[in-house]
């Protein structure tokens, strides 16, 4: 079986290990991933490949399963995501990677230092992650999250009512944007006369949010 055609040539078996596809855990298990965004340019040869674009929407039960972050210091990141926000540590690989979740799922957030150990945050004006978002089941649960942030003296970048949701915005220790939010019931989402969702941004009443946690 021929190896994938990448960057105008077939990769050599002598390609340095750190230049191959996939992540270190996959490579240690002999599983080279072929899905490495930003590293692979697939050249479609229209004489052999017919590209079919589906007009059907994606399955409605598809969800964003997890976010995997590059961090400079694994323990510092764990102190925030587990120690402050309360996520559960599911598995840890020394000081190089960890997988966290809520409710016993295998992972909602991955953390690694494979390419970022001791590194600085991305410079302003560069592309990349804007923020990751954690969805809380109730307003009271989001109020509890706010209490955790206050106790840990973690400042907010913002707090907004978007009509469809109420959200808190902050930064993790590596300066990744983090959104904590809960959704209003769907039948309360603002809509245009034509039925389209009409989100907005208004200040969120933090005292009211804290009160919802106190009375839960």
C-alpha positions as CSV (number, residue, x, y, z in Angstrom):
1,X,0.0,0.0,0.0
2,X,1.4,3.4,-1.0
3,X,2.0,5.9,1.7
4,X,0.0,9.2,1.6
5,X,1.1,11.8,-1.0
6,X,2.1,14.9,1.0
7,X,3.7,18.2,0.1
8,X,4.4,16.9,-3.4
9,X,6.4,13.8,-2.4
10,X,6.0,10.5,-0.5
11,X,7.4,10.8,3.0
12,X,10.6,8.8,3.6
13,X,10.8,6.1,6.2
14,X,13.8,8.0,7.4
15,X,11.7,11.1,8.3
16,X,12.7,12.2,11.8
17,X,10.4,10.9,14.4
18,X,9.5,14.4,15.7
19,X,8.5,15.4,12.2
20,X,6.0,12.5,11.6
21,X,2.3,12.9,11.9
22,X,0.3,12.4,15.1
23,X,1.0,13.0,18.8
24,X,3.7,11.4,20.9
25,X,1.3,9.0,22.6
26,X,0.1,7.8,19.2
27,X,3.6,7.4,17.9
28,X,4.7,5.4,21.0
29,X,1.9,3.0,20.3
30,X,2.8,2.8,16.6
31,X,-0.2,4.8,15.5
32,X,0.8,7.6,13.2
33,X,-2.3,9.8,12.8
34,X,-3.1,11.2,9.3
35,X,-5.1,14.1,10.7
36,X,-2.5,16.8,11.7
37,X,-4.1,20.2,10.8
38,X,-1.6,22.6,9.5
39,X,1.0,20.0,8.6
40,X,-0.7,18.1,5.8
41,X,-1.7,19.4,2.4
42,X,-3.5,16.8,0.4
43,X,-3.2,17.4,-3.3
44,X,-6.5,16.3,-4.9
45,X,-5.9,14.8,-8.3
46,X,-9.2,15.3,-10.0
47,X,-8.5,12.7,-12.6
48,X,-8.6,10.1,-9.9
49,X,-10.7,11.6,-7.1
50,X,-14.2,12.9,-7.3
51,X,-14.9,15.3,-4.5
52,X,-18.5,15.0,-3.3
53,X,-19.9,17.9,-1.3
54,X,-22.9,16.8,0.8
55,X,-25.9,19.2,1.0
56,X,-27.2,17.4,4.1
57,X,-26.5,18.9,7.6
58,X,-24.3,17.1,10.0
59,X,-26.0,14.6,12.4
60,X,-27.8,16.6,15.1
61,X,-26.3,14.6,17.9
62,X,-22.7,15.5,16.9
63,X,-21.0,17.5,19.7
64,X,-17.6,19.1,20.3
65,X,-16.0,16.2,22.3
66,X,-12.9,17.8,23.8
67,X,-10.4,20.6,23.5
68,X,-6.6,19.8,23.7
69,X,-4.4,22.6,24.9
70,X,-0.7,23.2,24.7
71,X,0.5,24.5,28.1
72,X,3.9,25.6,29.5
73,X,3.6,23.9,32.9
74,X,1.4,20.9,33.4
75,X,1.0,21.2,37.1
76,X,0.1,24.9,36.9
77,X,-2.6,24.1,34.4
78,X,-3.9,21.2,36.6
79,X,-4.1,23.6,39.6
80,X,-6.4,25.8,37.6
81,X,-8.6,23.3,35.7
82,X,-8.8,20.8,38.6
83,X,-8.0,22.8,41.6
84,X,-10.2,25.9,40.8
85,X,-12.8,24.7,38.3
86,X,-13.1,21.3,39.7
87,X,-12.6,19.0,36.7
88,X,-11.6,15.5,37.4
89,X,-8.2,14.2,36.5
90,X,-8.8,11.0,34.5
91,X,-5.3,10.1,33.4
92,X,-1.9,11.7,33.6
93,X,1.3,11.0,31.7
94,X,4.1,12.3,34.0
95,X,4.7,16.0,33.4
96,X,3.9,15.8,29.7
97,X,0.1,15.3,29.4
98,X,-3.1,15.0,31.3
99,X,-6.8,14.3,30.5
100,X,-9.6,15.9,32.5
101,X,-13.4,15.6,32.5
102,X,-16.7,16.1,34.2
103,X,-18.9,13.2,35.1
104,X,-16.5,10.4,34.3
105,X,-16.1,11.0,30.6
106,X,-12.7,9.9,29.2
107,X,-11.8,13.6,28.6
108,X,-13.3,17.0,27.9
109,X,-10.0,18.8,28.1
110,X,-6.5,17.5,27.3
111,X,-3.3,19.3,28.4
112,X,0.2,18.7,27.1
113,X,3.7,20.2,27.1
114,X,4.9,18.2,24.1
115,X,5.7,21.3,22.0
116,X,5.2,24.0,24.6
117,X,7.2,23.2,27.8
118,X,8.2,26.5,29.3
119,X,6.9,28.4,26.3
120,X,5.2,31.8,26.2
121,X,1.6,32.4,25.3
122,X,0.8,33.1,21.6
123,X,1.6,36.7,20.6
124,X,-1.3,39.1,20.1
125,X,-2.4,39.3,16.5
126,X,-1.7,35.6,15.7
127,X,-4.3,33.0,14.9
128,X,-5.3,30.1,17.1
129,X,-7.8,29.4,19.9
130,X,-10.0,32.3,20.9
131,X,-11.5,30.5,23.8
132,X,-12.7,27.1,25.0
133,X,-16.1,27.0,26.6
134,X,-17.5,24.8,29.4
135,X,-21.3,24.4,29.5
136,X,-22.9,24.3,32.9
137,X,-26.2,22.5,33.4
138,X,-27.9,25.3,35.5
139,X,-27.6,28.9,36.4
140,X,-26.9,27.8,40.0
141,X,-24.0,25.7,38.8
142,X,-22.6,28.7,36.9
143,X,-23.0,30.8,40.1
144,X,-20.9,28.2,41.9
145,X,-18.2,28.5,39.3
146,X,-18.2,32.2,39.9
147,X,-17.8,31.6,43.6
148,X,-14.8,29.4,42.9
149,X,-13.2,32.1,40.8
150,X,-13.7,34.7,43.5
151,X,-12.2,32.5,46.1
152,X,-9.2,31.8,43.9
153,X,-8.9,35.5,43.1
154,X,-9.0,34.9,39.4
155,X,-10.2,38.0,37.5
156,X,-12.8,38.1,34.9
157,X,-12.3,39.5,31.4
158,X,-16.0,40.0,31.0
159,X,-19.5,38.7,31.9
160,X,-22.4,38.8,29.4
161,X,-26.0,37.9,28.9
162,X,-26.3,36.7,25.3
163,X,-30.0,36.0,25.3
164,X,-29.4,32.4,24.6
165,X,-26.9,32.0,27.4
166,X,-25.2,33.8,30.3
167,X,-21.4,33.7,30.3
168,X,-18.2,34.4,32.3
169,X,-15.0,35.1,30.4
170,X,-11.5,34.7,31.9
171,X,-8.0,33.4,31.2
172,X,-6.2,30.3,32.2
173,X,-2.6,30.4,33.5
174,X,-1.3,30.0,29.8
175,X,-3.5,33.0,28.8
176,X,-6.0,30.8,26.8
177,X,-9.4,32.3,26.8
178,X,-12.0,30.4,28.9
179,X,-15.8,30.8,28.8
180,X,-18.0,29.4,31.5
181,X,-21.7,29.5,30.6
182,X,-25.2,28.0,30.9
183,X,-27.9,28.0,28.3
184,X,-31.3,29.5,28.8
185,X,-34.1,27.1,27.9
186,X,-34.5,26.9,24.1
187,X,-38.0,28.3,24.1
188,X,-36.6,31.5,25.7
189,X,-34.0,32.2,23.1
190,X,-34.5,35.5,21.3
191,X,-35.5,35.2,17.7
192,X,-36.2,37.4,14.7
193,X,-39.7,37.6,13.3
194,X,-38.5,35.0,10.7
195,X,-37.5,32.6,13.5
196,X,-33.8,33.0,13.3
197,X,-31.7,33.0,16.6
198,X,-30.9,36.6,17.5
199,X,-28.1,36.6,20.0
200,X,-26.9,39.9,21.7
201,X,-24.4,41.0,24.3
202,X,-25.6,42.7,27.5
203,X,-24.0,43.1,30.9
204,X,-24.5,40.1,33.2
205,X,-25.7,40.8,36.7
206,X,-23.1,39.0,38.8
207,X,-24.9,39.6,42.1
208,X,-27.9,37.8,40.8
209,X,-25.8,35.0,39.5
210,X,-24.1,34.5,42.9
211,X,-27.6,34.6,44.6
212,X,-28.7,31.8,42.3
213,X,-25.9,29.6,43.7
214,X,-26.7,30.6,47.3
215,X,-30.4,29.7,47.1
216,X,-29.9,26.4,45.1
